[in-house]
Every structure is written in structure tokens, then in C-alpha cells.
Amino acid sequence: MVEGDGKKYMGSSGKSQAIRPRKRLSFVTYPIQYVLEEQRLVCLLIGIGIASLIFTAVPALTSSSSSSTPNHHGWIPDSLMESTHHVPRRIALELSDYDRDQSSNGVARLPVGLKNKRLRVLVTGGAGFVGSHLVDRLMERGDSVIVVDNFFTGRKDNLVHHFSNPRFELIRHDVVEPIMLEVDQIYHLACPASPVHYKYNPVKTIKTNVMGTLNMLGLAKRINARFLLTSTSEVYGDPLEHPQVETYWGNVNPIGVRSCYDEGKRTAETLTMDYHRGLNIEVRIARIFNTYGPRMCIDDGRVVSNFVAQALRKEPLTVYGDGKQTRSFQYVSDLVEGLMRLMEGDHVGPFNLGNPGEFTMLELAKVVQDTIDPNAKIEFRENTADDPHKRKPDISKAKKLLGWEPKVSLREGLPLMVSDFRRRIFGDEKDAQGSQKLAE
């Protein structure tokens, strides 16, 4: 039963119940509430459409207002951005090294450096004798250089003149442990090279040669870098062939006191060639013969540094055996030139890098006497184990394929080394400055 104007009605149970008065909605709020409550899907679609329009319109506006795209690497021209899907990270980093070159209409032009881009080069053992001279040449060429060294034989003093250069970076690290870097080339020099140092901890020496080389080859594989191994003339052992050519397999004692170095380098060459043949890694192998020059360790046991240090200290020159064993000596700048030509060339190697000029130990002692002290005495001692009797490189292959041969004779290079040793032993700065001018 319904009474009045609909305020009560009779329910099915026979009881009268009150009817809630319907709230009147205004003509403005009612449609909005209806859409929000009943048409949520329509609201979602409208929101997506509006957002799409905004994100489509904004890039068009920003691209029309600027002809070049700024980013945290510097200014990258639109021509470069349009020609490739993306700018490689290494090239983008290099772009920041160049000043923005504006043409008359204000549009940035493609930097000349992209045609001859700077290389990022890793030098392991770069704080050592040879490594530091190699770093000098690479920096002089304009490359960015990263040096990795554990400073067992290397010295920070060899590199201190590069510390303020933004293209140089020095990392204390042992290559026995892996490291991840982004570079174009890897010069792998890390390993103690003198008998005093590599005999000090023979197990660590062979680990450096094997595990260190494996880690650097693995890095080269991951980042597609060219890899150069600095091997040694010691792979020939006590040679039965004279002079030694690259095809000679050597005569090495695999269980002798020098084998940690000799066999370690032979294994490193094996690994390098296996990565090249099996994984198509670009590799280069250099077999380095006796090298001398400034920054050699003063008491490293090698014959040239021994003679020079002893003569400067007014000590007898120590000759082991009868002094008739022969060696060839190349100046460090010649070696660095050979390494760089090998890296930039198209040939894997191995290549002998040494000076074919041959000296007996007694002849070397005479040159040192003439250079430092004619009255220096010579003292004979028992020869060391497994000491090679003859060592002379055949560099015909390097001459033909690399266009390389040594330029500095022993009598020209030895005075430069003597000046460096005199400064470090006695602190003679004036003499060292004269040596620097002569070297330039």
C-alpha cells in the first residue's frame, strides 16, 4: 500500500517502509559524477590520448629550436646523430676533447678528430723501464693512456710528469687478477724481466706470465681490442743457432732456475696464438733482446745496469764466467719504435726486436770504462746457472715487414743512461738536465 506522495509503501512482508528521498543533482555535477562512476574506461582512454599528444608534440618543438644536440659528452652534430642509430660511447667521449667548431651559420661541424680519432691504450707494466718510455711516446702521439702496474719493479717517478694530463690514468693493479676497461689497444708488458726480480718469487713470475696473459687476452676478446705481447729472447734459451731467427724453437731448460721466466714467456706466446687462431683476436708478438737506457732499475742484476752502477760507485765491474759470452744491446727508444710499428702494422709475428751489434762482456766492460772511469777494475766471478753463452738477433723479418732497425749505437746511448744513473745515485740534477737536452 502506497500512501501520500510516495513516502511510504507496503512491502512484501506487509510492513510499511520509508522511501529515501532522491537527492537532486545539478545539471553540472551530475554528468561528471556519472562519467567518473559509470564510464571509467572512457576516462582512461581519454587520458592516454592526451598524454600521447603531449609527448609527440614536445620533441618536435625542441628539435626545431636547436640544430645540435647537447649532452654530458659535449656537442654532437645532428649530421652525426642522423647518420647512425647511436653514437658509440668511445667516440662520444672523444668528442668532448674537441672545441666546438662553429661555421659562419652557427652549425657545429664534424670534428676533424673523428677522421683520425685518438686511441685509448692500455699499457700493463707501464710504470716500469720500457713501459714508461712507451707511455711517453703514446702520450706524445695524442692517445689516451691507462697504465696498470703493481709497482713490484715499476716506479711512479717514471710517470709523474703525466699526472696532470687528463689523457693519462694510473691504476695500481696486479694483472693476475682480472680487470675490465674500455680500450682500443693493449700493450702487455707486465712481468719482472731481470733475473734478480723474476727469481725472487718464481711461482708469482710464472703466474704473471700465464694468468696475467690470460686475463689480458680475455679483456681483448671482450672489448675487441688489439693485443701485443712483449715476449723475450729468453724463449731461445741457450741457443744452438746463431744468430737467432724467429723460426728457431730454442734450447730451454724447463726445470732450471730461469725457467719460471723462460717457459712462462713461451706459454704466454702459446696462449696468444691460441686466442688468435681459435677466437680470431688481433694479436702481435715481440721478442725483446737486451735493452738499456734511462729509468732502468739500478740494482736489477742485468749486466749494463750492473756495470754502470758499479763504475759510478767506484766498485769493481763484476764479470761472471770468463767474460766471453755475448749479448746485443739496444737503446730503449729503438725498442719503443719497434713495438709501436708492430702494433700498428698488419703482421702477427713473432718479431725479434734487438740490436744485432754483438759484444762480449769484456768488450762491454771496456765501453763502460771509457764512458765513466778508465781506471775501473774488473772482477771475475763464477757464472750463474743456465746463463746463455751467445745472444744475437736476426732482425731481417722486422726490417722487411716493419721497416724497423735500431738507430742508436751503444757508445751513443750509454752516456744518456749514465747521466740518469748518476742523478739517481748522487742526485746530480745538473747532469740530468744535460742528459734530457741531449736526448731531445
C-alpha positions as CSV (number, residue, x, y, z in Angstrom):
1,M,0.0,0.0,0.0
2,V,1.3,3.4,-1.0
3,E,0.5,6.5,1.0
4,G,0.8,10.2,0.4
5,D,3.2,11.1,-2.4
6,G,5.3,8.1,-2.2
7,K,6.8,8.5,1.2
8,K,5.6,5.0,2.4
9,Y,4.9,1.8,0.7
10,M,3.7,-1.7,1.8
11,G,6.5,-4.2,1.4
12,S,6.1,-7.9,0.7
13,S,6.2,-8.6,4.4
14,G,3.2,-6.5,5.0
15,K,5.1,-3.8,6.9
16,S,5.3,-0.2,5.7
17,Q,8.8,1.1,4.9
18,A,10.1,4.6,4.4
19,I,11.3,5.6,0.9
20,R,14.6,7.7,0.9
21,P,14.1,10.9,-0.8
22,R,16.2,11.0,-4.0
23,K,18.9,13.7,-3.9
24,R,18.6,16.2,-6.7
25,L,21.8,16.7,-8.7
26,S,22.6,19.9,-10.5
27,F,23.0,19.8,-14.3
28,V,26.8,20.4,-13.9
29,T,27.8,17.8,-11.2
30,Y,25.6,15.0,-12.4
31,P,27.2,14.3,-15.8
32,I,30.7,14.4,-14.2
33,Q,29.8,12.0,-11.5
34,Y,28.1,9.8,-14.0
35,V,31.2,9.6,-16.2
36,L,33.6,9.0,-13.3
37,E,31.4,6.3,-11.7
38,E,29.9,4.6,-14.7
39,Q,32.4,5.3,-17.6
40,R,35.9,4.7,-16.1
41,L,37.2,3.0,-19.3
42,V,36.3,6.1,-21.3
43,C,38.3,8.3,-18.9
44,L,41.3,6.0,-19.2
45,L,41.3,6.1,-23.0
46,I,41.0,9.9,-23.0
47,G,44.0,10.2,-20.6
48,I,46.1,8.0,-22.8
49,G,45.2,10.1,-25.8
50,I,46.1,13.4,-24.2
51,A,49.5,12.0,-23.0
52,S,50.3,10.7,-26.4
53,L,49.6,14.1,-28.0
54,I,51.9,15.9,-25.4
55,F,54.9,13.5,-25.9
56,T,54.5,13.7,-29.7
57,A,54.4,17.5,-29.8
58,V,57.3,18.3,-27.3
59,P,60.2,16.6,-29.3
60,A,59.1,18.3,-32.4
61,L,59.3,21.7,-30.7
62,T,62.7,21.1,-29.1
63,S,64.3,19.7,-32.3
64,S,63.2,22.8,-34.3
65,S,64.8,25.1,-31.8
66,S,68.3,23.6,-31.9
67,S,70.5,22.3,-34.7
68,S,72.8,20.4,-32.4
69,T,72.1,18.1,-29.5
70,P,73.9,18.9,-26.2
71,N,74.6,16.2,-23.8
72,H,77.1,15.5,-21.0
73,H,79.7,14.4,-23.5
74,G,79.8,17.7,-25.3
75,W,78.1,18.9,-28.5
76,I,77.4,16.2,-31.1
77,P,76.4,17.5,-34.6
78,D,73.0,16.5,-36.0
79,S,74.7,15.1,-39.1
80,L,76.5,12.5,-36.9
81,M,73.3,11.7,-34.9
82,E,71.3,11.2,-38.1
83,S,73.9,9.1,-39.9
84,T,73.9,6.4,-37.2
85,H,71.4,5.0,-34.9
86,H,73.6,6.0,-31.9
87,V,77.0,7.5,-31.2
88,P,79.4,4.8,-30.0
89,R,80.3,5.5,-26.3
90,R,84.0,5.7,-27.0
91,I,83.5,8.3,-29.9
92,A,81.1,10.3,-27.8
93,L,83.7,10.5,-25.0
94,E,86.3,11.6,-27.5
95,L,84.0,14.4,-28.9
96,S,84.3,16.2,-25.5
97,D,88.0,16.6,-26.1
98,Y,87.5,18.9,-29.1
99,D,86.4,22.5,-29.0
100,R,83.1,23.2,-30.7
101,D,83.9,24.4,-34.2
102,Q,81.3,26.9,-35.4
103,S,80.8,27.7,-39.0
104,S,79.5,31.1,-40.2
105,N,75.9,30.0,-39.9
106,G,76.4,28.7,-36.4
107,V,76.0,25.0,-37.2
108,A,78.6,22.7,-35.5
109,R,80.8,20.8,-38.0
110,L,82.1,17.3,-37.7
111,P,85.4,17.4,-35.7
112,V,88.5,16.5,-37.7
113,G,89.5,14.2,-34.9
114,L,86.8,11.7,-35.9
115,K,88.8,11.0,-39.1
116,N,91.9,10.3,-37.1
117,K,90.5,9.5,-33.8
118,R,92.5,9.3,-30.6
119,L,93.1,5.8,-29.3
120,R,92.6,4.6,-25.8
121,V,95.6,2.4,-25.0
122,L,96.2,0.1,-22.0
123,V,99.9,-0.5,-21.0
124,T,100.3,-3.2,-18.4
125,G,103.6,-2.7,-16.5
126,G,103.6,0.9,-17.8
127,A,105.4,2.2,-14.7
128,G,108.5,0.1,-15.5
129,F,111.6,0.8,-17.5
130,V,110.4,0.0,-21.0
131,G,106.7,0.7,-20.3
132,S,107.2,4.2,-19.1
133,H,109.1,5.1,-22.3
134,L,106.3,3.6,-24.3
135,V,103.8,5.7,-22.4
136,D,105.8,8.8,-23.2
137,R,105.6,8.1,-26.9
138,L,101.9,7.3,-26.8
139,M,101.1,10.4,-24.9
140,E,103.2,12.5,-27.3
141,R,101.1,11.0,-30.2
142,G,98.0,12.3,-28.5
143,D,96.5,9.0,-27.3
144,S,94.7,8.5,-24.0
145,V,96.7,6.1,-21.9
146,I,95.8,3.8,-19.0
147,V,98.7,2.3,-17.1
148,V,98.1,-0.8,-14.9
149,D,101.0,-1.7,-12.6
150,N,101.5,-3.4,-9.2
151,F,104.8,-1.5,-8.7
152,F,106.9,-4.6,-7.9
153,T,109.6,-3.2,-10.2
154,G,107.8,-0.2,-11.7
155,R,108.1,3.3,-10.1
156,K,105.6,6.2,-10.0
157,D,108.6,8.5,-10.5
158,N,108.8,7.2,-14.1
159,L,105.3,8.6,-14.9
160,V,105.0,11.6,-12.6
161,H,105.3,14.1,-15.4
162,H,102.0,12.8,-16.9
163,F,99.9,13.0,-13.7
164,S,98.4,16.4,-14.5
165,N,97.4,15.3,-18.0
166,P,93.7,14.4,-18.4
167,R,94.5,11.9,-21.0
168,F,96.6,9.8,-18.6
169,E,95.4,7.4,-15.9
170,L,97.4,5.2,-13.5
171,I,95.8,2.2,-11.8
172,R,97.6,0.1,-9.1
173,H,96.5,-3.4,-10.1
174,D,98.1,-6.9,-10.4
175,V,97.3,-8.5,-13.8
176,V,97.0,-11.9,-12.1
177,E,93.5,-10.5,-11.2
178,P,91.0,-9.7,-13.9
179,I,90.2,-6.0,-14.7
180,M,87.5,-4.5,-17.0
181,L,88.4,-1.5,-19.1
182,E,87.4,0.1,-22.4
183,V,90.4,0.5,-24.7
184,D,91.4,0.0,-28.4
185,Q,94.9,-1.5,-27.9
186,I,96.6,-3.4,-25.1
187,Y,100.4,-3.5,-24.7
188,H,101.0,-6.3,-22.3
189,L,104.4,-5.7,-20.7
190,A,103.7,-6.7,-17.1
191,C,106.3,-9.1,-15.8
192,P,109.6,-8.7,-13.9
193,A,112.3,-9.1,-16.6
194,S,115.6,-9.2,-14.7
195,P,117.0,-12.4,-13.1
196,V,117.1,-10.7,-9.6
197,H,113.4,-9.9,-9.7
198,Y,111.9,-12.9,-11.5
199,K,113.9,-15.4,-9.4
200,Y,112.7,-13.6,-6.2
201,N,109.3,-15.3,-6.4
202,P,109.4,-17.8,-9.3
203,V,105.8,-19.0,-8.7
204,K,104.5,-15.5,-8.9
205,T,106.6,-14.9,-12.0
206,I,105.0,-17.8,-13.9
207,K,101.6,-16.8,-12.6
208,T,102.1,-13.4,-14.0
209,N,103.1,-14.8,-17.4
210,V,100.3,-17.3,-17.6
211,M,97.3,-15.9,-15.6
212,G,98.2,-12.3,-16.4
213,T,98.4,-13.0,-20.1
214,L,95.1,-15.0,-19.9
215,N,93.4,-12.1,-18.2
216,M,94.6,-9.5,-20.8
217,L,93.7,-11.8,-23.7
218,G,90.2,-12.3,-22.2
219,L,89.9,-8.5,-21.9
220,A,91.0,-8.1,-25.6
221,K,88.3,-10.6,-26.6
222,R,85.5,-8.9,-24.7
223,I,86.2,-5.4,-26.0
224,N,87.6,-6.4,-29.4
225,A,91.0,-4.7,-28.7
226,R,94.3,-5.4,-30.5
227,F,96.7,-7.2,-28.2
228,L,100.5,-7.0,-28.2
229,L,102.6,-9.4,-26.1
230,T,106.1,-8.4,-25.2
231,S,107.9,-11.8,-25.1
232,T,111.7,-12.2,-24.7
233,S,114.8,-13.5,-26.3
234,E,114.9,-15.9,-23.4
235,V,112.5,-18.1,-25.2
236,Y,115.5,-19.2,-27.2
237,G,117.3,-20.4,-24.0
238,D,120.9,-21.2,-24.5
239,P,120.7,-21.2,-28.3
240,L,122.4,-23.7,-30.6
241,E,121.7,-21.5,-33.6
242,H,123.4,-18.2,-34.1
243,P,122.1,-15.6,-34.8
244,Q,118.6,-16.5,-33.7
245,V,115.8,-16.2,-36.2
246,E,112.1,-16.3,-35.3
247,T,111.6,-19.8,-36.6
248,Y,114.2,-21.2,-34.2
249,W,112.4,-23.2,-31.4
250,G,115.1,-22.7,-28.8
251,N,117.1,-24.7,-26.3
252,V,115.5,-24.1,-22.9
253,N,115.9,-26.0,-19.6
254,P,112.2,-26.5,-18.4
255,I,113.2,-27.1,-14.8
256,G,116.0,-24.7,-14.3
257,V,116.1,-21.6,-12.0
258,R,115.4,-19.3,-15.0
259,S,112.5,-21.5,-16.4
260,C,109.8,-19.5,-14.5
261,Y,110.6,-16.7,-16.9
262,D,111.7,-18.6,-20.0
263,E,108.9,-21.1,-20.0
264,G,106.4,-18.6,-18.7
265,K,107.0,-16.4,-21.7
266,R,106.9,-19.4,-24.1
267,T,103.5,-20.3,-22.5
268,A,102.3,-16.7,-22.9
269,E,103.2,-16.9,-26.7
270,T,101.2,-20.2,-26.9
271,L,98.2,-18.6,-25.3
272,T,98.4,-15.6,-27.5
273,M,98.5,-17.7,-30.7
274,D,95.7,-19.9,-29.5
275,Y,93.4,-16.9,-28.9
276,H,94.4,-15.6,-32.4
277,R,93.7,-18.9,-34.2
278,G,90.7,-20.1,-32.1
279,L,88.9,-16.8,-31.4
280,N,90.2,-14.5,-34.2
281,I,91.7,-12.0,-31.8
282,E,94.1,-9.5,-33.3
283,V,97.5,-10.2,-31.7
284,R,101.1,-9.2,-32.1
285,I,104.2,-10.8,-30.6
286,A,107.6,-9.1,-30.0
287,R,110.6,-10.9,-28.8
288,I,112.7,-8.3,-27.0
289,F,116.5,-8.6,-26.7
290,N,118.7,-6.9,-24.1
291,T,117.6,-3.3,-23.8
292,Y,119.2,-0.4,-21.8
293,G,118.6,3.3,-21.1
294,P,117.4,5.7,-18.5
295,R,115.0,4.5,-15.8
296,M,116.4,1.0,-15.6
297,C,116.4,-0.3,-12.1
298,I,119.8,0.4,-10.6
299,D,120.4,-2.9,-8.9
300,D,118.4,-5.3,-11.1
301,G,121.2,-7.7,-11.9
302,R,121.3,-7.0,-15.6
303,V,124.8,-6.6,-17.0
304,V,124.5,-3.0,-18.3
305,S,122.9,-1.6,-15.2
306,N,125.4,-3.6,-13.0
307,F,128.4,-2.2,-14.8
308,V,127.2,1.4,-14.9
309,A,126.2,1.4,-11.2
310,Q,129.5,-0.2,-10.1
311,A,131.6,2.2,-12.1
312,L,129.8,5.2,-10.7
313,R,130.2,3.9,-7.2
314,K,133.9,3.2,-7.8
315,E,133.4,-0.6,-7.4
316,P,135.0,-3.3,-9.5
317,L,132.9,-4.4,-12.5
318,T,131.6,-7.9,-11.9
319,V,132.1,-10.2,-14.8
320,Y,130.6,-13.7,-14.5
321,G,132.4,-16.6,-16.1
322,D,135.3,-15.9,-18.5
323,G,133.5,-12.8,-19.9
324,K,133.4,-14.2,-23.4
325,Q,129.6,-14.8,-23.5
326,T,128.0,-12.3,-25.9
327,R,124.9,-10.1,-25.8
328,S,123.4,-7.4,-28.1
329,F,122.2,-4.2,-26.6
330,Q,119.5,-1.9,-28.0
331,Y,118.7,1.6,-26.7
332,V,115.1,1.9,-25.3
333,S,113.9,4.4,-27.8
334,D,114.7,2.0,-30.6
335,L,112.7,-0.7,-28.9
336,V,109.7,1.5,-28.3
337,E,109.7,2.5,-32.0
338,G,109.7,-1.2,-32.9
339,L,106.8,-2.0,-30.6
340,M,104.6,0.8,-32.0
341,R,105.3,-0.2,-35.6
342,L,104.4,-3.8,-34.7
343,M,101.2,-2.8,-33.1
344,E,100.1,-0.5,-36.0
345,G,101.2,-3.0,-38.7
346,D,99.4,-5.9,-40.2
347,H,101.7,-8.8,-39.1
348,V,101.3,-11.1,-36.1
349,G,104.9,-12.1,-35.7
350,P,106.8,-13.1,-33.6
351,F,109.4,-10.4,-34.4
352,N,112.9,-10.2,-33.0
353,L,113.4,-6.6,-31.7
354,G,117.0,-6.1,-30.8
355,N,120.3,-4.6,-31.9
356,P,122.4,-7.1,-33.9
357,G,125.6,-5.4,-32.7
358,E,127.3,-8.1,-30.6
359,F,129.5,-7.5,-27.6
360,T,131.3,-9.9,-25.2
361,M,131.0,-9.0,-21.6
362,L,134.6,-7.9,-21.5
363,E,134.0,-5.6,-24.5
364,L,131.0,-4.1,-22.7
365,A,133.1,-3.5,-19.6
366,K,135.6,-1.7,-21.8
367,V,132.9,0.6,-23.2
368,V,131.7,1.4,-19.6
369,Q,135.3,2.1,-18.5
370,D,135.8,4.5,-21.4
371,T,132.5,6.2,-20.7
372,I,132.7,6.5,-16.9
373,D,136.0,5.6,-15.3
374,P,139.0,4.3,-17.3
375,N,140.6,3.1,-14.0
376,A,137.6,0.9,-13.1
377,K,138.8,-2.6,-12.2
378,I,137.2,-5.9,-13.4
379,E,136.4,-8.7,-11.0
380,F,135.6,-12.2,-12.3
381,R,133.1,-14.4,-10.5
382,E,131.6,-17.9,-11.1
383,N,128.9,-17.9,-13.8
384,T,125.2,-18.3,-12.9
385,A,123.2,-21.3,-13.8
386,D,121.7,-21.6,-17.3
387,D,123.3,-18.3,-18.5
388,P,123.2,-18.3,-22.3
389,H,126.6,-18.2,-24.0
390,K,125.5,-16.3,-27.1
391,R,122.6,-14.0,-27.9
392,K,122.2,-12.1,-31.1
393,P,119.0,-11.4,-33.0
394,D,118.4,-11.8,-36.7
395,I,116.2,-8.8,-37.5
396,S,115.7,-9.4,-41.2
397,K,112.0,-10.0,-40.7
398,A,111.5,-6.8,-38.8
399,K,113.4,-4.8,-41.4
400,K,111.4,-6.2,-44.3
401,L,107.9,-6.2,-42.8
402,L,108.0,-3.4,-40.3
403,G,110.6,-1.2,-41.8
404,W,112.4,-1.1,-38.5
405,E,116.0,-1.3,-37.4
406,P,117.8,0.2,-34.4
407,K,119.4,3.6,-34.8
408,V,121.3,4.3,-31.5
409,S,124.7,2.7,-31.0
410,L,125.9,1.5,-27.6
411,R,128.5,4.3,-27.5
412,E,125.8,6.9,-28.2
413,G,123.1,5.6,-25.9
414,L,125.3,4.6,-22.9
415,P,126.1,8.2,-21.8
416,L,122.4,9.0,-21.6
417,M,121.9,6.1,-19.3
418,V,125.0,7.1,-17.2
419,S,123.6,10.6,-16.7
420,D,120.3,9.2,-15.4
421,F,122.0,6.7,-13.1
422,R,124.4,9.5,-11.8
423,R,121.4,11.7,-10.9
424,R,119.5,8.9,-9.1
425,I,122.6,7.7,-7.2
426,F,124.1,11.0,-6.4
427,G,121.3,13.5,-7.1
428,D,123.2,15.4,-9.8
429,E,120.3,17.4,-11.2
430,K,122.5,19.5,-13.5
431,D,123.9,16.4,-15.2
432,A,120.4,15.0,-15.6
433,Q,119.2,18.2,-17.3
434,G,122.0,17.9,-19.7
435,S,121.1,14.4,-20.5
436,Q,117.5,15.4,-21.1
437,K,118.6,18.1,-23.6
438,L,120.9,15.6,-25.4
439,A,118.1,13.0,-25.6
440,E,115.8,15.6,-27.2
